[in-house]
Structures are given as structure tokens and as C-alpha cells.
Amino acid sequence: MGSLLRLLLFAFALYLLFSGIRRLFLPSSAPRAHNPKRQERHDELMVQDPQCGRFVTEREALTASVRGRLLHFCSRDCRDLYTRTASQHR
């Protein structure tokens, strides 16, 4: 019975050592102080690329006017492909 108790104490000591080392080297999952820049990102309007369907923030999106409508695109490739296809279907 004494050896089982020593084994449990040894396992518990290893657990404490491992968790302490992990806290030193890994970022904490605790909530951090309020970061205004981070909050702004959550308030941004998301727009959908009509070519590929990907959502991007309105600020990061590339725009093009197609048939009088302002459209938002995730990349230059999507924008160019969409405008080429739209001009062929006129």
C-alpha cells in the first residue's frame, strides 16, 4: 500500500511539474485586456465575392462596377474573371 501511495504522489508531482512548464511556454487561455483594434475587426462589414463565394471584410475587398452595381471581390483574379465573364454575356 505504501508503494501505491508513493507512485500516486510521484505522478501528482510530475503533473504539477508538467503543467508549470506548459504555463511558462504556452500562451494563456485567460481573457486578455480589451484591445480596441481587435474589437474593430468584429464590427467590420463582411461582403461575399460573387465569383468564388468567399467572405472578406469590406475594407479588404477589391471592388468593380458591373452593370451599374458595385461588387466586392476577394482577389484580383476573382474580380478579373467575373468581369470578363460578365462582359461576354452581354
TADA-V188376 format. One record per residue. N is the residue number from 1. OMEGA is omega as a letter, one per 20 degrees, with the letter a starting at -180 (NA if undefined). Layout:
n: <N	N>
omega: <OMEGA	OMEGA>
//
This chain:
n: <1	2	3	4	5	6	7	8	9	10	11	12	13	14	15	16	17	18	19	20	21	22	23	24	25	26	27	28	29	30	31	32	33	34	35	36	37	38	39	40	41	42	43	44	45	46	47	48	49	50	51	52	53	54	55	56	57	58	59	60	61	62	63	64	65	66	67	68	69	70	71	72	73	74	75	76	77	78	79	80	81	82	83	84	85	86	87	88	89	90>
omega: <r	r	r	r	r	r	r	r	r	r	r	r	r	r	r	r	a	a	r	r	a	r	r	a	r	r	a	r	r	r	a	r	a	r	a	r	r	r	r	a	r	a	a	r	r	r	a	r	a	a	a	r	a	r	r	r	a	a	a	a	r	a	r	r	a	a	r	r	r	a	a	a	a	a	r	a	r	a	a	r	a	a	r	a	a	a	r	a	a	NA>
//
